[in-house]
Amino acid sequence: MQRKSIGNTQCPIARSLDRVGEWWSILILRDCLQGLTRFDEFEKSLGIASNMLTRRLAGLVDSGLLERRQYNDRPPRFEYILTERGRDFEPVLATLLAWGNRHFAPEGPSVIIVNRETGEAADPVVIDRISGRALSDPVFSTAPGPAAEGEIRDRHAHLLHSGRR
């Protein structure tokens, strides 16, 4: 059964989820960020069926997150290299890792992010590049952007008038 595409809405979260919202895709990107590039490496790391892996890799290539490059002629073999768009997903994964450790690891963190120079554990937060303040600060909220149209503007107007944002 084909799932409905949500990528044609104006919502940037929906558009992003349309590209990476399936968990295999996110795990493939995780593996790419850790240096894996080849089909057999992904298959071994993830324990994923080859037909599913083929579909997910094709989707990530179509979405511009990975580039498919041939590295062998006979037989033809390909590797999957992160594009700039794919590399830009790294902070999303770091934030997801920290959130998972905080809320879903009662035994404690099994993977952490460390500073390679000092060995100290990092505590990822999302900050505003301009002010340096954490986006979890109540001073921040979402608002319609310059390209926002009807549904987005209506939703934010409703939230503003209801006192929720």
Number of C-alpha atoms within 10 A of each C-alpha: 3 4 5 7 12 15 15 10 12 15 14 11 12 16 16 13 13 17 20 21 13 11 10 16 18 18 16 23 27 17 16 21 17 9 12 19 21 17 17 13 15 20 16 10 13 14 10 13 10 13 8 12 20 13 12 20 22 16 17 22 18 13 16 15 22 24 19 19 13 10 12 10 8 6 7 8 13 16 17 21 21 22 14 12 12 20 15 12 17 15 13 12 16 19 15 13 17 19 14 13 17 12 9 11 11 8 7 10 13 8 10 14 14 12 9 8 6 7 9 11 11 12 11 16 14 14 13 11 9 6 8 9 14 14 15 12 9 8 9 12 10 8 15 16 9 6 8 13 11 9 13 17 15 13 12 16 15 13 14 12 9 9 8 9 15
